[in-house]
Amino acid sequence: MSNCCSSSPITQACPQCGAACKSVEMRTLYHQVRFPENQELTPGTYYFCSLKNCLIGYFSLAGNSVPKLHLRSYQEIQKNKLCYCFDIEADLYRTALRANDADSIKDFVIQRTKSGECACELRNPSGQCCLAKFKHMEKEYTAQQ
């Protein structure tokens, strides 16, 4: 699997909303933050706030922050993108779960990830693999049944 599936990020509370946020690598920030703001990033440990209603995208303990509006993936975050590498939205996967047709979508992502063809570290603003999100959505769906 890709490196994105094996990392153990550190968590920190978001200074705005208090959500538990995971650390991200600087290369994720350089790819996610739009130009020219990406040139102004101060190297350090940053955390991504995944709550779509929070205005902060990334923050550091040194007091640096990047608003979600400055992220390339801002619209995708607002639309609940499930898989950034292969352009799969959460609503599409929910629909597939209801139609009992979700396995092919998840299997495709698993195979591409195993083949090293994903780019979660760059495309996903969290820098994390999306496979856990698939499992989480499946558990939610099963609990509603």
N, C-alpha and C positions, 0 to 999 in steps of 0.2 A: 504494500500500500504506500501511498504518498507520505511524505513527512508530516503533512497536515493532520494525519490520523494518529500520530504517535506522540505529539507534543503534549506537555503538561503545563498549561499556562498558569500564571499566578493571578489571583483575583484581588480586586480592590473596589471599594464602594465609589460609585459615581458621585462627584461633588454636587451635581445638580439634583438628581432624582434618587440617589441612594442605592440604585440597583447594583448587584454584584457584577463586576465587569472583568473580563479576562485580558491578560496582557497580549500584546501583538508585537511582531518584529518591526523594526524600522522600515524594512523593504516593503512591508504591507502598506505602511503610511505613505511612503513615497509614491506608490502606485495608486493609492486610493484618493489622496488629497489632490484636488485640482491645481493646475498651474494658475497663477504664480504662487499660491499659498504653500505648495509643496517645497518651494525653494526656501521658505522661511522656517521650516521645521527645525527645532533644536533637538539634536540626538539625545536619546534617553529611553527610559522604559515608559511606554504608553499603554493605555487600556482602552478597549472599545466598549461603548455603551450600546447594547443591542436594542434597547427599548425605542421603538420608532417614534414615540411622542416626546422623547427627551431631545433637547436641542444640541446637546454635546455629542459629537461623534467619537473623538479621541481626547484623552486627557493624560497628564503625567502628574506625578506627586510633586514635581517642581513648580506646578501651577500653570503649565502650558495646556492649552486646549484648542481643539479644532471643531467648529460647528458642523453638524451633519450637512448643512447646506453647501459646505465646501467639498463634499465628497462626490466623486464620480458616480458612486452607486446610490446616491440619495433617493432617486426615484424608485430604484429596486428595493431599497429598505422599506419605503412607504408602501410598496405593493406586496410585502412579505415574500420576497424571493426566498425560495427554499434552497436551490442549488445555483450558485452564481456561475459555475464553470459551464454548465450545460443548459442554462436558461430555463429552469423549472420553477414555476411559481407554486406557492403553497396551495392556492385554490385549485390548481390543476391536479395536484396530487390528492387533495381531499375528494375531488370529483372521481378520480380513479379508484380511490378506496371505496367509495359508495358503490361504484359499478363493479367492484371486485376485479379490478384490472390494474392494480397498482404495482404488482410484482415486476412487470416488464420494465417499468420506469426505474424502480429501485435497482433491479438487476443490471440495467444499462449503466447506471452511475457507479455501482460496485465494480463492474468489470473495467470501466474506464479508469477508475481510481487505482485498481490493482495493476493496471497496465502503465501507470504513471502518467496518464493523459489528463489529469486534472491540474488545476493551478489555484487551488484554494488559498494558498499563502498570499497570492496576489489579487485574485478576483473577488474573494469573499472579504468584506471589510473586517470581519472578525479574525481573519487569517486561519480559521479553523475549518476542518472537514465538515461537510453537511450531513454525513451519514447518520450521525446521532439525531439530527432533526427529523429525518425520515422515521426513525424508531419512535421518537417522541410523538409525532403525529399519528402513528399507528396505534400507540397506547391510548392516546386521547380518543381516537375513533372507536377503538374496542370498548373503552369505558362508557361511551355514549350509547352503545348498543344494548 
